[in-house]
Amino acid sequence: MTVVELDDVARVDAEVATEYCDVLVIGGGPGGAAVTALLAEAGLACVLVEREKHPRFHIGESLLPHSLPLLDRLGVLERVAAIGVRKPGAEFVSADGEKTAGFAFARSLTPGPDHAFQVRRDQFDALLFERARELGAVCLEETEADLISVGEAGAVAMLKQAGRAPRPLRAELLIDASGRSALMAKTRRERKPDPNNRSAAIFGHFHGVPRAEGSLAGAIRIHLTDPGWMWQIPLPDGLTSIGLVAEPSYLSQRDCGIDAFFDRHCDRHPALRQLLVGATRAGRMQATGNFSYRAETASGPGHLKVGDAYGFIDPMFSTGVHLALSSAAEAADAVLTARSSDAKRATIFAAYNQKVRERIHFVSWFIYRIHNPAFREMLLNPKDVFGIERAVISLLAGDFERRPAVDVRLWLFKAIWRMLDYRNARKAMSHG
């Protein structure tokens, strides 16, 4: 797909575009559906285009507590609760399975919901897509949007559906919510791999995986394996989502199919091997290659990027859907503010860009260190000295706002990590 910058968009209108809307949103995942719903509710004429048909499989099934107010704003919180498993927190498990550390959201340093939900993404995404339609948006599935131009004057696209003639559309604004396809970032050659976090994954759904008991029943479990890490997410109907995330160099060593490689990795970790005794796969395993990246900007002439269309980071802290929903809400607010005030749209969009960039940068510091022994030691041995543990729980709950009370404690967390990391380096040198 190619984006061609044209100076004379008016000429394109005269020759091509015959249908009009206020906002064209490309991508019907959580971010795209959410921003469409919010803008449609505010009275804008929105067209949402999704190339697949709902429901469709997707990973990223673990929501965060601070997403719940956003879902409430969308008017779908009760529906999400009805299709989800209550998620009270997160647990980290050592590679040998001997050590487990639980983080209950109810102990967060900052106010917010004390739980989230684990959801099947096929159901969750379809629910949000339908909500956008309920609020008056034109929602098109199995539709491709070939962009002809994007700029300050708006966007011109050709909508393509099987069995129908292409339909030209002119929009005042484009919102790119195309997920990892990263439409605008790719076509403008501004998508860059994240050099600090090269990861690949193998994942699938299982029946017959034992559920945790006690206060953290329903929590996501993060197994800190060697190498990489694995998620364990309890889903409705007895399903469990399990995935392995590691550097591509590790996964590239496989000399067998992905199912066998996944089994081999689990067999090296006694707790995982025991967990999967008697479990059966619900469908085939899937794999994805190096997937961490950023675009240069989250906004540009005539467009905004939402969620993964701007950047994707390692899913260690279940940030994917939350970042999509939060950026969708902020994008909607930016669009409405620009339309209802005398402020320049470029200034408002630049502020949106800054906020999205700062948030992903803030979270990335912690994700970059997930393979570091000192960092893992701290996760597995939490201590609430000066409220540091509760500040970490705020982060795990999705509170990514910069608050002094949290920032100071996370600074202390980082300082302790640096000391432990230095200690480990000195020990390694002395034994070298």
C-alpha positions in Angstrom: 0.0 0.0 0.0 1.4 3.4 -1.0 0.6 6.9 0.3 1.2 9.5 -2.3 1.5 13.1 -1.1 -0.5 15.3 -3.5 -0.4 19.1 -3.3 -3.8 19.6 -5.0 -6.1 17.5 -2.9 -9.0 19.6 -4.2 -8.3 18.2 -7.7 -8.3 14.7 -6.2 -11.8 15.4 -4.8 -13.1 16.5 -8.1 -11.7 13.5 -10.0 -12.0 10.7 -7.4 -13.6 11.4 -4.0 -17.4 11.3 -4.0 -18.2 10.3 -0.4 -17.2 12.3 2.6 -16.7 11.8 6.3 -15.2 13.7 9.2 -12.8 10.9 10.3 -11.6 7.8 8.6 -10.3 5.2 11.1 -8.2 2.3 9.7 -8.1 -0.8 11.9 -10.9 -2.3 13.9 -9.0 -3.5 17.0 -9.5 -2.0 20.4 -7.8 1.3 19.7 -9.6 1.9 16.4 -13.0 0.8 17.7 -12.6 2.9 20.8 -11.6 6.2 19.1 -14.4 5.7 16.5 -17.0 5.1 19.2 -16.0 8.2 21.1 -16.0 10.4 18.1 -19.2 9.0 16.8 -20.9 9.6 20.1 -19.7 13.2 19.9 -21.6 13.6 16.6 -18.8 13.2 14.1 -19.3 11.2 10.9 -16.9 8.3 11.2 -16.0 5.4 8.9 -14.2 2.5 10.6 -12.4 0.1 8.2 -11.3 -3.4 9.3 -9.6 -5.7 6.8 -10.7 -8.9 8.6 -14.0 -10.1 9.9 -14.9 -10.2 13.6 -14.6 -12.4 15.6 -10.9 -13.2 14.9 -8.1 -14.6 17.0 -5.7 -12.2 18.7 -3.3 -12.3 21.6 -3.1 -9.6 24.3 -5.9 -11.0 26.4 -4.9 -9.5 29.8 -6.5 -6.1 30.6 -5.3 -3.6 33.3 -7.3 -2.0 36.0 -6.8 1.5 34.6 -8.5 0.4 31.4 -11.8 -0.1 33.3 -12.7 3.7 33.5 -12.0 3.9 29.7 -14.3 0.9 29.1 -16.9 2.6 31.4 -16.6 5.8 29.3 -17.3 3.6 26.2 -20.4 2.2 27.9 -19.2 -1.4 27.7 -17.8 -2.2 31.1 -20.6 -4.5 32.2 -20.4 -6.4 28.9 -16.7 -6.9 29.3 -17.2 -8.1 32.8 -19.7 -10.7 31.5 -17.2 -12.2 29.0 -14.1 -12.0 31.2 -12.3 -13.7 34.1 -11.7 -11.4 37.1 -8.0 -10.5 37.3 -7.0 -9.3 40.8 -3.3 -9.0 40.1 -0.2 -10.5 38.7 2.2 -13.3 39.9 5.9 -13.8 39.0 7.3 -17.3 39.1 11.0 -18.1 39.2 12.6 -20.3 36.5 12.8 -23.3 38.8 9.2 -22.7 40.0 10.3 -22.6 43.7 9.6 -18.9 44.2 6.4 -17.0 43.5 5.7 -13.4 44.2 2.2 -12.0 44.0 1.2 -8.4 43.4 -2.5 -7.6 44.2 -3.9 -4.5 42.5 -5.8 -3.7 45.7 -2.4 -2.7 47.2 -1.7 0.0 44.5 -0.1 3.2 45.8 -2.5 5.3 43.7 -6.3 5.1 43.6 -8.0 3.0 40.9 -9.9 -0.2 40.4 -8.7 -3.2 42.4 -9.1 -5.7 39.5 -9.1 -6.0 35.7 -10.3 -8.8 33.4 -8.8 -11.6 31.3 -10.7 -11.7 28.0 -10.7 -13.7 24.8 -9.7 -11.1 22.3 -12.0 -12.4 19.5 -15.0 -11.6 21.8 -13.6 -8.4 23.3 -12.6 -6.9 19.9 -16.0 -7.8 18.4 -17.8 -6.2 21.3 -15.9 -2.8 20.9 -16.4 -2.9 17.1 -20.1 -3.4 17.6 -20.2 -0.5 20.1 -18.8 1.9 17.5 -21.6 0.8 15.2 -24.2 1.3 17.9 -23.0 4.9 18.4 -23.5 5.7 14.8 -20.3 5.0 13.0 -20.1 3.3 9.6 -18.2 0.1 10.4 -16.9 -1.9 7.5 -15.3 -5.4 7.8 -13.4 -7.3 5.2 -12.5 -3.9 3.7 -9.2 -2.6 2.5 -8.4 1.2 2.5 -5.9 2.2 -0.2 -4.7 5.7 0.7 -4.3 8.1 -2.2 -3.2 11.1 -0.1 -2.9 12.2 3.5 -2.1 15.8 4.5 -3.3 18.9 6.1 -6.2 19.1 3.7 -7.4 15.6 4.8 -7.2 12.1 3.5 -8.4 10.5 0.3 -8.8 6.7 0.2 -10.2 4.0 -2.0 -12.3 1.5 -0.1 -12.1 -2.0 -1.5 -14.5 -4.9 -0.7 -14.8 -8.3 -2.4 -17.6 -8.3 -5.0 -18.0 -4.5 -5.0 -16.5 -1.7 -7.1 -14.0 0.4 -5.2 -15.5 3.3 -3.3 -13.7 6.6 -3.1 -13.8 8.4 0.3 -12.6 11.8 1.4 -12.0 12.4 5.2 -11.1 15.5 7.1 -8.8 13.4 9.2 -7.2 10.0 9.2 -6.6 7.9 12.4 -4.2 5.1 11.9 -5.2 2.3 14.2 -3.9 -0.5 11.9 -2.0 -2.3 14.7 1.3 -3.9 13.9 0.6 -3.3 10.2 1.6 0.3 11.2 0.3 1.7 7.9 1.5 5.3 8.1 4.8 4.5 9.8 5.7 1.9 7.2 4.6 4.0 4.2 6.5 7.0 5.4 9.5 4.8 6.4 9.4 6.0 10.0 8.9 2.6 11.6 12.1 1.6 13.4 12.8 -1.6 15.3 13.5 -1.1 19.0 17.2 -1.9 19.5 16.7 -2.4 23.2 14.1 -5.1 23.0 14.2 -7.7 20.3 11.6 -10.4 21.0 9.8 -13.1 19.3 6.9 -15.3 20.5 5.2 -18.7 20.3 1.7 -18.9 21.8 -1.5 -20.8 21.9 -4.6 -21.8 23.9 -4.9 -24.8 26.1 -7.6 -26.9 27.8 -7.0 -28.6 31.2 -4.4 -26.2 32.7 -4.9 -26.0 36.5 -6.2 -22.7 37.9 -4.6 -20.9 40.8 -6.5 -20.8 44.1 -6.8 -18.2 46.8 -6.8 -14.4 46.7 -5.0 -14.2 43.3 -7.1 -16.8 41.5 -7.6 -15.3 38.0 -4.3 -13.5 38.1 -1.9 -13.5 35.2 1.2 -15.6 35.9 4.6 -14.5 34.5 7.1 -17.4 34.4 10.7 -16.0 34.3 12.2 -18.8 32.3 15.7 -19.3 31.1 15.9 -17.8 28.6 12.9 -15.5 28.1 9.6 -15.4 29.9 6.2 -17.0 29.6 2.6 -15.8 30.2 -0.2 -17.9 31.6 -3.6 -16.2 31.3 -6.8 -17.9 32.6 -9.7 -17.3 30.1 -13.4 -18.1 30.1 -14.7 -21.5 29.3 -11.7 -23.3 30.8 -9.2 -22.0 28.3 -5.7 -20.8 29.2 -3.5 -18.7 27.0 0.2 -19.5 27.3 3.0 -17.9 25.3 6.8 -17.9 25.3 8.6 -14.6 24.6 12.4 -14.7 24.0 15.0 -13.2 21.8 14.7 -14.2 18.1 18.2 -15.7 18.3 16.8 -18.3 20.7 13.8 -19.2 18.7 15.8 -19.3 15.5 17.7 -22.3 16.9 14.7 -24.5 16.6 15.2 -27.6 14.4 11.6 -28.7 14.8 8.1 -27.4 14.5 6.9 -24.6 16.9 4.8 -27.0 18.9 7.7 -29.3 19.6 10.0 -26.3 20.3 7.5 -24.9 22.8 7.2 -28.3 24.5 11.0 -28.6 24.7 11.3 -25.2 26.4 8.6 -26.1 28.9 10.2 -29.4 29.6 13.3 -27.6 30.8 11.3 -26.0 33.6 9.8 -28.4 36.2 6.9 -26.2 37.3 5.8 -25.6 33.7 6.2 -29.2 32.8 4.0 -30.2 35.7 1.5 -27.4 34.9 1.0 -28.8 31.4 0.6 -32.5 32.3 -2.8 -33.5 31.0 -3.3 -30.2 29.1 -4.4 -30.3 25.5 -4.0 -27.7 22.8 -7.1 -25.8 21.6 -6.0 -25.3 18.1 -2.6 -24.8 16.6 0.3 -22.9 18.1 1.3 -19.6 16.4 4.6 -17.7 16.2 5.5 -14.2 15.5 8.9 -12.7 14.7 10.7 -9.6 16.1 7.9 -7.3 17.0 9.1 -4.4 19.1 9.2 -1.1 17.2 8.4 2.6 17.3 7.4 5.2 14.8 9.1 8.6 14.8 5.9 10.4 15.7 2.4 9.6 16.9 0.9 12.4 14.8 1.5 14.1 11.5 -0.2 16.3 8.9 -3.8 15.1 8.6 -3.4 12.0 10.8 -3.0 10.5 14.3 -1.6 7.1 15.2 -3.3 5.1 18.0 -2.0 2.0 19.8 0.3 -0.3 18.0 0.2 1.8 14.9 2.7 4.1 16.8 4.7 1.4 18.6 4.6 -2.0 20.2 6.6 -3.1 23.2 7.2 -6.5 24.8 3.9 -7.6 26.4 5.5 -8.3 29.8 3.2 -6.0 31.7 0.1 -6.5 29.6 0.3 -3.0 28.3 -1.0 -3.6 24.7 -4.7 -3.1 25.1 -4.3 -0.4 27.7 -2.0 1.7 25.6 -4.4 1.3 22.7 -7.5 2.4 24.7 -5.7 5.2 26.5 -4.3 6.6 23.3 -7.7 6.2 21.6 -9.3 8.3 24.3 -6.6 10.9 24.1 -6.8 11.0 20.3 -10.6 11.5 20.5 -10.1 14.3 23.0 -7.5 15.9 20.8 -9.7 15.8 17.7 -12.7 17.3 19.5 -10.6 20.0 21.2 -9.1 21.0 17.8 -12.6 21.2 16.3 -14.1 23.2 19.1 -11.4 25.7 20.0 -9.4 28.4 18.3 -6.2 26.6 19.1 -4.1 25.4 16.2 -4.7 21.7 15.4 -0.9 21.2 14.9 -0.3 22.3 18.5 -2.9 20.0 19.9 -1.7 17.1 17.9 1.9 17.8 19.0 0.8 17.6 22.6 -0.9 14.2 21.9 2.3 13.0 20.2 4.4 14.0 23.2 2.1 12.3 25.7 2.1 9.0 23.7 5.8 9.0 23.3 6.5 9.8 27.0 4.2 7.0 28.2 5.8 4.3 26.1 9.3 5.5 27.1 8.3 5.4 30.8 7.1 1.8 30.6 9.9 0.6 28.4 12.6 1.1 31.1 11.1 -1.7 33.1 10.5 -4.0 30.1 14.1 -3.6 28.8 15.3 -5.2 32.1 13.1 -8.2 32.3 16.0 -10.6 31.4 18.3 -8.9 33.9 19.1 -11.2 37.0 19.0 -8.3 39.4 15.7 -7.0 38.1 14.2 -10.5 38.4 15.5 -10.8 41.9 13.6 -7.7 42.9 10.4 -8.9 41.3 10.6 -12.2 43.1 11.5 -10.6 46.4 9.2 -7.6 46.7 9.6 -5.4 49.8 7.4 -2.4 50.5 10.1 -0.3 52.0 9.1 3.4 51.6 6.1 2.2 49.6 8.3 0.9 46.7 6.3 -2.3 46.2 3.0 -0.4 46.0 4.5 2.0 43.5 5.4 -1.0 41.3 1.8 -2.3 41.7 0.6 1.1 40.4 2.7 0.5 37.3 1.5 -3.0 36.9 -2.1 -1.7 37.2 -1.6 0.6 34.3 -1.2 3.9 36.1 1.2 5.5 33.7 0.6 9.1 34.7 3.6 10.8 36.1 2.8 11.4 39.8 5.5 12.6 42.2 4.5 10.1 44.9 5.1 7.2 42.4 8.0 8.7 40.6 10.1 9.1 43.7 9.5 5.5 44.7 10.2 4.1 41.2 13.4 6.2 41.3 14.4 4.4 44.5 13.5 1.1 42.8 15.8 1.9 40.0 18.6 3.0 42.4 18.3 -0.3 44.3 18.4 -2.2 41.0 21.6 -0.4 39.9 23.3 -1.4 43.2 22.2 -5.1 42.8 23.2 -5.1 39.2 26.6 -3.7 40.1 27.0 -6.3 42.9 26.2 -9.1 40.4 28.7 -7.7 38.0 31.4 -7.6 40.7 30.7 -11.2 41.7 30.9 -12.3 38.1 34.3 -10.6 37.7 35.6 -12.1 40.9 34.6 -15.6 39.7 36.0 -15.0 36.2 
